Amino acid sequence: MTDKIVMRTGEALVAGGPAFTAAEPEVVIGELDGPFGTAFANLMGDQVKGHSRVLALMNTDVQVRPATIMVSKVTVKHTDYTNILMGTVQGAIANGVLDAVRNGTIPKDKVNDLGIIVSVWLNPSITTVEDLDHEALFKIHRDATRIALEKAMNNEPGIDYLLENQEKLVHKYYQKELDAKVNVEKTAKDEHH
């Protein structure tokens, strides 16, 4: 691939595992020698309490390629949460990046020219789970990272899909609010009869 990857974005939601193990990464990928590289370096150097930026590691001292920064969507307040985020999930994200290289989504010859920023969702209630299934948590976050990168690199969803399905695509939490409103109105109507 010779085309410059200025900046691409993607997201994924992978759920269905044990309680609180769902992953919802949002990714940005781009060339390090342009505006994306500047953003990447600024994120790494501008640490914020509760939202530390760390490189995705395969192990405690083996960084993944392309260089990948993790940023938590949740304010990190507890050591238990930090240990899961900077352990199981960090390793999962690194492996998801490598999966995207292995399957050709990210060109192998560009891994030193690209950077990735992953905005990580890890449910804060994960620390309440007794006998946490780290293997399931790892798999879910690994798969979600790979899927988000595939969507980013393939510019998915495409604009034609979005335009054709605009009225059918209703945000899950907006739909819950609509359903709750209908139930309240139905209850009020039933009480008047």
PENORLIN-V570534 format. One record per backbone hydrogen bond with DSSP energy under -0.5 kcal/mol. CO is the residue of the C=O (numbers start at 1). NH is the residue of the N-H. Records with the same first field share a line. If there is no record, write none. Layout:
CO = NH  NH
This chain:
4 = 6
5 = 31
8 = 29
10 = 27
14 = 23
18 = 21
23 = 14
25 = 12
26 = 119
27 = 10
28 = 117
29 = 8
30 = 115
31 = 34  37
34 = 38
35 = 39
36 = 40
37 = 41
38 = 42
39 = 43
40 = 44
41 = 45
42 = 46
45 = 47
48 = 51
50 = 76
52 = 54  72
54 = 70
56 = 64
59 = 62
61 = 63
62 = 58  59
67 = 116
68 = 56
69 = 118
70 = 54
71 = 120
75 = 77
78 = 82
79 = 83
80 = 84
81 = 85
82 = 86
84 = 87  89
85 = 90
87 = 91
88 = 92
89 = 93
90 = 94
91 = 95
92 = 96
93 = 97
94 = 98
95 = 99
96 = 100
97 = 101
98 = 102
99 = 103
100 = 105  106
101 = 104
105 = 107
107 = 110
108 = 111
110 = 113  114
111 = 66
113 = 32
114 = 67
115 = 30
116 = 69
117 = 28  119
118 = 71  120
119 = 26
120 = 73  122
121 = 24
123 = 126
124 = 127
125 = 128
126 = 129
129 = 132
132 = 134
133 = 137
134 = 138
135 = 139
136 = 140
137 = 141
138 = 142
139 = 143
140 = 144
141 = 145
142 = 146
143 = 147
144 = 148
145 = 149
146 = 150
147 = 151
148 = 152
149 = 153
150 = 154
151 = 156
152 = 155
158 = 162
159 = 163
160 = 164
161 = 165
162 = 166
163 = 166
165 = 168  169
168 = 170
171 = 175
172 = 176
173 = 177
174 = 178
175 = 179
176 = 180
177 = 181
178 = 182
179 = 183
180 = 184
181 = 185
182 = 186
183 = 187
184 = 188
185 = 189
186 = 190
187 = 191
188 = 192
189 = 193
190 = 193
